[in-house]
Structures are given as C-alpha cells and as structure tokens.
Amino acid sequence: MVLYNFKSIQVVPTGKDFVDIVLSTTQSKTPTEVHKHYVITRIRSFYIRKVKFVQQTYHDKLTKILEDFPVMDDLHPFYGDLLNVLYDKDHYKLTLAQINTARRLIDNLAQEHVRFIKFGDSLYRCKQLKRAALGRMCTIIRQQAASLAYLEQVRQHLARLPSIDPSTRTIIITGYPNVGKSSIMNKLTNANVDVQPYAFTTKSLYVGHLDYNYLRWQVIDSPGILDHPLEDRNTIEMQAITALAHLRAAVLFMLDISAQCGYTIKQQVALFQSLKPLFANKPVVLALNKVDAVKYEDVDAEDRALLEGLVAGHELPSGELPVVQCSALTDVGVADVKQKICDMLLAQRTEAKLQGKGSQAGVISRLHLAMPKPRDTTERPAFIPESVIEARAAGAVKATLRKKKQEKELKKAMTELALDDGMEREQPGQDNAGEESEKTMAEKERKQEEEDLELYKQGILPWMDRTKDREEYLLENPHWKYDVVPEIMDGKNIADFVDRDIWEKLEELEKEEEIREQKEEEEKQNDDWEPLTEEQLTQLGDIREKKVMIRLLNTKKNAEERRRYLNRTTAGERSTDDFAAHLENLGVDTEEARTTSRSAARSASRARSLSRVGRKREREASEETKENERKRRRSMSKSELRHERRDLRERSNTPGPGTGFRDAKQKFLAARIQKKGIWQRNKEARAGEGDRHIPSLMPKHLFSGKRKAGKTQRR
C-alpha cells in the first residue's frame, strides 16, 4: 500500500504565469463593461467584485499549493529525513511559510482596498483603486517567483521518488559501490536497474518486488556507501543511511571477495563495522558476491581471517551471522540468498507479532486452557431430579403422538392428491359440452363420493359429506351444484374468494338487523307527535308568505343597485373644456385638439358633410396656428422659455385623476421606492444586456493557418 502519493501534487506555475492565469480568469469570469452614468453604487459594486474575485482566486491557488505539499512533521520519519537530505528541511519550511505570508498579505490588501472603493465618488476614482489593488497583489506574487520555482523543482523530484511502504516486508541491499547490488536486485526482483562497470551508477533508491512463500516482499536497492564519517557523506550516500536508519527491514550486505570493485576486503569489513549500529534489531545476511571470479577457498588467509572474525563478532538473536556465497553473473547461490533472508525476516516479524500486547496473537499466547484430572476411581454421575425425568418422558410421548399425527396428515394429503389427479384425467376435453356433459360430471362426482366412502370404511380417509353443502348452492343451472370446483380460475385462486365463516357472519348481521328494527319500533311507540291545530296552520302559512315577500324585495333592490352603477350620467355632463383642462394639467398641448373638436361640432350641425375645400381650409388654419406658436417661442427669451418649461414640468408632475396618486409628494415617494427596489441589483453588478460580451479573445480566423508574405501589423 502506498503511504504517500506525491505524484498527485499539481504543477506550480512561475510568478509571471501565475499572474497571467489569475488576470485572464478574472477577465473571463467577471463583467467587463461599466459606464460613468451608472448609479455610483453599481460602479462601486462592479470594481469591488473585480478586487474580491482576484483575491479569492489567488487565495484558492496558494491554498492548494500549501495543502498539496507534505508537512515535514506529519510524515513518516523515513520520508521526513529523506526530504531533509534531498531538499533541506529549513529551506523547504521557509518557502512554504513565504507562500502562506503572501496569501495573508493578499487577503489583507483586498480587504483594505474594498473598504476604500466603498467611499469612491466617481468611476475614475473607483477604477484607480481597483488598479492599485490588482497591481499590488501581482507585485506580491512576482516577489515569490523564486519560492514558486523552488517548489516546482521539489514537486518534480518528489514525483520521481519511488513508492516505498515503511510498514511492509522490506529487504535493503547495501555495501560499497560497484559490488553487485543492482545486479543481485535484478536477479531477485522484476526490477530493471541500470548496471554499469563503474562506481555510483545508482544515485538514488530503487524499489523492486519479489514473491516468496505466497507473500509480497519489497526490495530496495540503495546507492553505494563509502567508509568515512557521517558529516562527510554526500546526498547520494545519505539516502542509503536514511533507509537503514528508519526502515524496519532485513539487511543484505554485499561483499565483493574478488576486490574487482576497487575496494579491498579489509575496507569492506571496516564499512560493515562502521554501519553496525544501523543493523541493530535487524536480520542481516552477508552475501559474498562474485564467487565466479574468485572462490572463497582462493582468498588470502588474512582476508579469510577478517571474514571469519566478522562472522563471529556479529551475533544475532537466532545465532551467528549467516554467510551465503553467490554470483549475480552465473546465478550461483541467488536462490539461497533469497530463501535465507526472507526466512529470517519472516521469523522476526512473526515473533514480534506474538509478543505484541495489542495484537490478537499476543492475547492467544497469554491464554491457558486448564483440563481437570481425576482424583480417584469413584464414579460420580450427574444428578437429574425426578420432575425433570418425568417432564422429559411426557415430552417424548407428546413428540411421538405429534409425529404420528403428522404422518397421518401427510398420508391423507398424498391420498387426496392422487385422487385429484385421477379426477383430472377423467375430465372431458370440452368444458361447454352442454347439459348432457354436466350430468356426466355429476355422475362422476357421485362415483367419487362412493370411492371416498370405501376409503372411509378402510380407515384411510375421514367421513366427509360433500353433497350436504352442494344441495344449498344457488346457481343459474342446478346441475352445476355437483361440478368439480377448480383451484385456479381466470388466473385467480378460488380459495381467496371462499369465506369459511360466512354463515356465522350472516347470523350476526341478521341479529343486528333485528335489534335495529326493534329500536325503531320502540322509538315510534314513544314518539308523542300530535297534529297541528287550525290556528297553528294559519300562522305557518303567514310565515311562509312573509319569507317569499322578503326574497322578492331583496331581488328587486339588488337589480336597482346594479342599474345605478351601470348608468354613468356624470360622464355626459363633463364638457370638452373640462377634458382640455385635465390634459393641460398633464402637460399636453390641447390647442390643436380644440380646433379639431370645434370643426367636428360644426360639421355635425350641418345638413351635409364638409367638402374637400372646407377640410383643406381647416388644415391650413391648423398649420397657421402651429406656425404662430413657433414664432412666439422664437421671440421669447431664454428665461421665459425656462419658466414655461418649468411650468409644463410642474403640471406634468401633478398627478391627475386615475393615476393612483393623491398629490405630487406621493408620486415622488413612489418613484423613490421604485429606485430603491432596483438598488440591490445595481449593487451586485449583475451582467445585463448592456454589458459587453467577448465571445473569443483569439479568433481562429486571425490566429491560425499558414502565414503568408506581407506585413503583420494587423496581428
């Protein structure tokens, strides 16, 4: 199982790309058009939305970076030290802190400029504040260009790290450079590590997997280690030291007995001794590699003594240090190396699980099952009370009777099933064969009853009188009484429509009916109703006549009220002058309307209609009146025109009848309420039909295709 997935970290853009991404997103996701004649609240909301959107976009992207990169203190010690070796923990933490500070500064900056924009009194001032806010935010991001570039390098390196599970079965291959670690790794696992005949071919940790004893094993090929102090080791060597220090694994120490690696056996033994503290509580196997070049028997006596002293000096809980001779070139001893180290690691992990207090195996290892031993030869049977024995005997008798009853019922059911099958075979092929076939069915029914009687005499079936109930059937054809009733008819179960308690329910209904009839008779007997006298009948007639009169009066009154509302006598009393005065109050020039009205009145009084000449004279008089009015306005001064327009405006503001306003003040308040209602929409700066829409920033017909000869100024 992968503990950390560093490959899921998103790409960190550079400072310049970061600014371009955010500003492009802002341009495409927010409104882009505002005018100076807009309400100031709408202008403020427009630019506040811009500033807030840029701040939120920066905040989200910086937060994603901080969440994706791992926190050193929360990592496994192996990964924590590995990151410290590769990237320097202090530099890594300082970079993340700078990104966090930049995010906080951008949030504070946006909050401050939003407060300034709320007091902007013009479009120009709000726009300048918005530009200042976006410019300062982009400056902060550009100042973090080095930090962003460093985090991108860390991300790329983390994505290339192998996926190592610190808790699984692990084998670490270590030793001097060029001793055959990568070669043995390729032989043991399915990995394909680069192998070259020079030192430090492997510069980082490589992971492979092998299967042994139906289990999955993780094998780590570490870079070569030189024998010098810890502070003198470089980054490549420290990766191997980190794996040895923090992974609970078995160690396969590779030793080149042919000294072809460039290091003597004495130097390799010294390296083993210097790494000995890292081998504590770990199974260790010493693999003597390259035995195909130099056999162990051909090694110098001095070097052989060093190896024997190494084996004797390093004791394990299971015994001495195991030594295996192998050759990665000829595959000699490779299987022995695999078997030895896997068995040692498996035994150690199993023992640790058994000794663990929190595991189930540890609980089982601490349990002891006690078995009683006889103290003498006396038999001591169990004591059972007599009441229990009697109850058991009675239960056995009941069980026997119950079993017999069940067998009897089963036999009965089987017999009925066999008889039903026989009757089905005897049924005629046609159902509607007429009355003769129905009689035949009745005869078969009687025959079946005779067979049932014989079975009853033999003790197989109980007595059942089938004809007793059938004689009371009320059917359309009396011959149907003795027909065989099917179990399924028209897709429905006949038994669902048969009520076995029908007679009992019928008797209960009859009893309820009798009781109800008795109660009605008693009520009739106890009722003291007497016929009305002559005087009472007279009064009853008067009351009924009075009701009829009241109903007629109400009907007549309602009709008169309806006619009164429909008769608009007051409308005819209003003259043309009254209507013209009303229009002048509304600010409408009525001179032309007056002239037209008079001419219409004169034409109505004549016996015949006006001729074309008369209508032409009327039009000329109207045009002459308009021309006189224009000359009068041209002769007036500017102040007189201004006063006249003001008077017309005041007359137009004065509400007339039918407008729904009491006076000019009420009309003004209604306009204010309407303006206040649309204020919230303007404040939110929602996109409307007046906003400019940019369908494409880079039209394809301008930015694609083969470039031809000529100027490119249009681009």
Helices and strands as residue ranges (DSSP letters): G 6-8, H 15-29, H 40-68, G 72-74, H 77-87, H 89-117, H 123-143, H 145-160, E 170-175, H 181-188, E 206-212, E 215-221, G 230-232, H 235-246, E 250-256, H 265-274, G 276-279, E 284-289, G 296-298, H 301-313, E 315-316, E 319-320, E 323-325, H 334-355, H 360-365, H 386-426, H 435-457, H 467-470, G 478-482, E 488-489, E 492-493, G 494-497, H 502-526, H 534-566, H 569-573, H 576-585, H 591-605, H 612-635, H 638-653, H 664-677, H 679-683, H 700-703
